[in-house]
Amino acid sequence: MMGGVIVFLLALIFVAQVAKAAGKKKLGRARAEEKLVDDAFAEEEERRQTWVEHYVNQGELDKARELGWNGLALPSQIQEAAIPQWKQHEIDQRTQQDAATPTMLDLDNL
């Protein structure tokens, strides 16, 4: 009798482990599918924003509004404004320093 109970409990543990592994596999597939969908939407949103910027720069505001532009700043302008002033200063300094540093092609011409 005791042996039967032990075998039954071991069988339950085995079934639980198999179910757990199947659940992890299913969750992994669901996450991968969700990531693909998110990437597709992100790519579509990026294209939409590019067209909105194009239409706004060309002065075709009606077409830009059709794509969801609300008359506020463009995403590229928002990103520039989101950079803190101290960080923008560091970026400018690094750009100036890189421009002042000669490249190998410049050294070959000397």
FENPEHU-V865867 format. One record per residue. N is the residue number from 0. NEAR is the number of other ideal C-beta (glycine too) atoms within 12 Angstrom. Layout:
N/NEAR, N/NEAR
This chain:
0/7, 1/8, 2/9, 3/10, 4/11, 5/12, 6/13, 7/14, 8/14, 9/14, 10/14, 11/14, 12/14, 13/14, 14/14, 15/14, 16/14, 17/14, 18/14, 19/14, 20/14, 21/14, 22/14, 23/14, 24/14, 25/14, 26/14, 27/14, 28/14, 29/14, 30/14, 31/14, 32/14, 33/14, 34/14, 35/14, 36/14, 37/14, 38/14, 39/14, 40/14, 41/14, 42/14, 43/16, 44/17, 45/16, 46/15, 47/21, 48/25, 49/20, 50/24, 51/31, 52/24, 53/20, 54/22, 55/27, 56/17, 57/13, 58/10, 59/17, 60/18, 61/14, 62/19, 63/26, 64/16, 65/14, 66/24, 67/18, 68/25, 69/14, 70/12, 71/14, 72/17, 73/24, 74/24, 75/18, 76/16, 77/13, 78/13, 79/15, 80/14, 81/13, 82/16, 83/11, 84/12, 85/10, 86/13, 87/16, 88/13, 89/14, 90/16, 91/15, 92/14, 93/14, 94/13, 95/12, 96/11, 97/12, 98/12, 99/11, 100/12, 101/12, 102/12, 103/9, 104/8, 105/11, 106/9, 107/8, 108/8, 109/8
